Amino acid sequence: MNSVRVHSNFDGGNIRVIDASDDQRVRLQIERDAESDFFQWFYFRLNATEGRTVKLIIENAGQSAYPKGWDNYQPVISFDRKTWQRAAATYRDGALHIDIPLNLSTVWVAYFAPYSMQLHEDLIARSCAAPGVVHEVLGNTADGRAMDLLRIGDPGARYKIWAIGRQHPGETMAQWWMDGFIDRLLDRCDATSLALLENAVFYVVPNMNPDGSYRGHLRTNALGTNLNREWQFPSLERSPEVFLVREKMHATGVDCCIDVHGDEALPYNFIAGTHGIASWTDEREQLLEQFKTRLQQLNPDFQTTHGYPRAPANSANYGICSSYVAEQFGCLAVTLEMPFKDTIDRTDVRYGWSPERSGNLARSFVDALYSIHTALRPSA
Ligand SMILES: [Zn+2]
């Protein structure tokens, strides 16, 4: 029997090895988030005999947070840690079976292309070096990591636009989106970004959950808290990340907020609005529809047909960022969901939904914001 070696004790890693003695039946389980029952994110390194096809079984896939996420799902693998392509997998009898042809002796395997805290540090450094950017540390997380905010543009600008990503740390496409969004805003040769920045200042939190990201969590921070249920009553004890960002939002004001996520099951990009808030009006609905329609025109990877069911009137959970912000600030606030799998309208067999497509979708958001920004606060 050929054995394999599996390791995940690194930035963002997550897997438990049950039995790695047979490369035709490597038994694995995903670890739960700390102090929580959520799990789905996995990321590990596998070392075995070059040239063989290794067969992995993630035995507890069926008990994960979103079992529907495994239907028609393929994990990503990389030999160079830069290009992440899909590997063949099937979900049956509650387990995810993955086949990995070993072109080289060592391969990295993940739920979606990882965005490590190391890359996060690089993103902060790159942003700081650009003109017009101020990096502010809002405070510390439970594990002692920095809550990073990037201010892009003039704080006296008329429109205050917030973008936050990765409240759920396993949704790494959210930070690939942030990466593209920030790069587009900082492009000094981009007339749309420059024109938008004449009227708007951006407050960007590229990673809302650095502890969960480093720990390899799906959904919670180091304390087991789901940050996107904390916005009404955040606390430094349970949810310092939300507490600190919300405090800053109240200091700056908010005219638009984009909260970026990934959805485990749905093979679409879509926006969830805030129809359930108490102050929802037809005018607000029109602005939301205008924004979504513009995005769809700009980028065929975005669509408006499929998504979450429309929330009934007065049903909002103000623990959710977009609902809290929309109600408190009377502004456009949206939750963007991207797929882990792929968009079924435009499939890419080799890469599926990817870092590049997430970044390109973010670039389209800059165009869409440019189109609608003067309607963000009609009374101003
Ligand atoms: Zn999410």
Boltz pocket constraint, residues with backbone or C-beta under 6 A from the ligand:
constraints:
  - pocket:
      binder: B
      contacts: [[A, 168], [A, 171], [A, 260], [A, 261], [A, 262]]
      max_distance: 6.0
